[in-house]
Amino acid sequence: MPFTKKRQTALNVLSVVLAAVLLLYSVRIYSLQIINANKYSATKGGTTVRISVLKASRGEILDRYGRQIAVNRDGYNVVFNKAYIKDNLNDVILSLINLMNENGCEYIDKLPLQKTAPFGFTGDSTEKLLKTLSLAHFATSEDCFKRMVERYSLEDYTPEEQRAIMAARYGMDISDFSLAYPYTFAEDIPIELMRKISERGLFLDGVSVDIVPFRQYTDTSLAVNLIGTVGPIYEEDWNKYKEKGYSYNDKVGKSGIELWAEDYLHGTDGEVTYYVDAQGNIVDSEITKAPVSGKTIVLTLDSRIQRKTQDLLESAVRGLRATGGTATAASAVVIDVNTGGILCGANYPTYDSATMSEKYNELLADPRKPLTNRAFQGVYPIGSTIKPAVATAALETGKYRIGDVVYCSQVYNYFEDYKPKCMHYHGTMNLTNALSKSCNYFFFDLGRRVGATTLTDYFKQFGLGVRTGVEVDDSAGIIVNPATDGFGGDTLQISIGQLNAFTPLQMANYVATFANGGTHYRATLIDKIVSYDLKEIYDDCEPEVLNTVSIKPENIRAIKEGMLSVTVDGTGRAALGDYPIKIGGKTGTSQTNSGADHSTYIIFAPYDNPQIAISLVLEHGHSSYTSGNIVRSILDYCFFSEDNSSKDTAPNTVLD
């Protein structure tokens, strides 16, 4: 057919139209991909965009020199990802359960029904089960089982298989299982099982093995009462954590520093974006928001002093009992005199966090109470270690003047109806001698002069009978109310450390306050809060002054001289009389309701330039000799042991 002008014109028109259409498409594509990329980020190449959580690593816990205490290690979790699940979910779950059983591994099962017939209720989570299944409160376990068989289409399986599968399906239901929140089926599986699951990946639709960080403690018995533990989110706490962006299977701090620092340690989760086509297949994925690891907590603790002190307490108590002694337990605190930073808070007996779960009932029933943090929560009458505080009150109120003497005739006869006795007949005593020899008569008289109300006020100024402000649980102690209890004989008793009862932490902070001249710091376990890579300091945690005890320099000097005499030629000389550096201290023996007396000890060192304060309680230890030897060994380790040198700290790990 001949080529005509009319045909040429038609072709030209078509070309123009085609060019216009292509131009319009180009403009549209440019608008979608360039100009309005953010606006249309919910689609990619015709696919739907879905977002999933990418877990952040938990921050670590280090000691004051950067030594690791709580760190992370890589482990393997078996996870269901909703984006990859197909119609064979029940078969996949059953195959996975059989694989777990074959390898002797446990999987998460929160279904409150027995695992074997007749599948009765277990535990106290039945209310949630009934609510999830929309059943009345009077529904039976059989009703629940039947409802789940229908709900999860389990009719073709045996009852045992049904029970196993529905545990996973129920777990998915209560954990907000979705594309954004994968479901963790099993945690921390062995590497051999990880390999088997990976090999069968083609037959386990929706299942993956994720590498996730797990909490690991470098010494599972070190300061366990202080460091604390992590664990699953309890049902009653789920809404609170959900609002903060947590996933149902996240681990959170349950006690100690792990609990206190949860908001710092948790970190910020990232995001993985999946691009899903119309058939539900994932065609692409990318990390669109990188996770931010939690912050690292640097403690005031010196992990080596902590370890050494724990070992010393155990050795001392065991040694005493092996030779017929009555000591049952012990606790000790070492604190920085000039900051309130706690270097050590040790207990014996204690426990191992690695075996705590399996031995919990045994630990709970142990009459020695190894789960109790005696150093911070144990409450004891502190005996004669109270006497420096009584002396301070007497000197500052003018009820006693330096150089004055009191004649100790052994029996204190001031009150007609109460005539307590001193341990010895001391004769004429001044303040130095009274502290050195621990003359009760002298302090009966000073306490009577000052009065219970004023004594109690000074005790509280030193932090006795009030909470220390430390980050983990502590006790306020017991202090008599002078308005009702502080008369006559009671006043005499509190003057020698009876009736009132305080914690070892309060005792250490009290002697630290005295040693530094009267500055009462808030006791703390936190040195600083830093980035996960240790390169950025978020909070340097400066020392916090709670109050200042007004003590004249000459009064401090007089009391310190008496405390020096305690260790040189007084009641503490047996253990510290020949010590190579000067030490100020005070021994104490406190009466108990049953058994031998407690032995207490407080010191500050060095005498001329105080750096640390130590308190020690040896339950039913009776004599100050053993407690003094423990204090001496702690001092040796703090001041003379090369093992406690911080020179081995790796570069970029100490954050001064």
BELLINCOR-V286744 format. One line per field, one symbol per residue. psi: psi as a letter, one per 30 degrees, with the letter a starting at -180 (. if undefined). burial: # if it has 9 or more other C-alpha atoms within 8 Angstrom, else .. A space follows every 10 residues. Layout:
psi = ???
burial = ???
//
This chain:
psi = kkjleeeeee eeeeeeeeee eeeeeeeeee eefdeheeeg ffljhglkkk klkjklkkll klafggkkej aklklkkkkk jeffkafhee eeeeeeeeee efghkllkjg jhkkflkghl klaggeeeee eeghllfgkl eeeeeeeeee eghgfgllee eeeeefeeee eeefghkaef jlkjekkhll eeeeeeeefg efgikfkljk jlkkkkkfjf gjhefeeall alkleffeee eefggllegl klkflaeeee geeefeakla kkkkjkafgg kkfllljfjk ljlllkkjlf kjfeeeeeee eeeeeeeeee efgglgkfll lkkkkjegfg kjfkjkkkla lkffgeefge eeeefkffif fkieeffkkk kgbfffeeee eeeeeffgfk kkfllkjjge kjgekegjil klfljfbkka eeeeeefhje eefeeeeeee leeeeeeeee efgkglkfgl flklkfakkl jffffhlcee eeeffgglel klleeeeeee feeeegggjj lkklfjelkl leggfkkejf ikkkkelkkj kkeeeeeeee eeeeeefegb fgfeegegkf lkkklklkkk klflallkkl kklkllefik elkkkkkjkh fdkfeeeeee eeeeeeeeff kffgkgfgkl kgfki.
burial = .......#.. .......... ........## ###..##..# ..##..#### ########## ########## ##..###### #####...#. .######..# #.....##.. ####....## ##...#..## ###.#...#. #..##.#### ...#.....# ########## ###.#.#### #######.#. ..##..##.. #..######. .####....# #.######## ..#....#.. ##....###. .######### ##.####### #######... ##..#.#..# ########## ###.###### .###.##..# #....##### #######..# ########## ###..#.... ..##....## #########. ########## ######..## .....##### ##..#...#. ##...#..## ########## ########.# ######.### #####.##.# ##.######. .#...###.# ########## ########## ########## ########## ##.#..#... ..#.#..##. #...##.### ########## ###.###... .######### #....##### #######..# ########## ##.####### ########.. #..#....#. ..##..
//
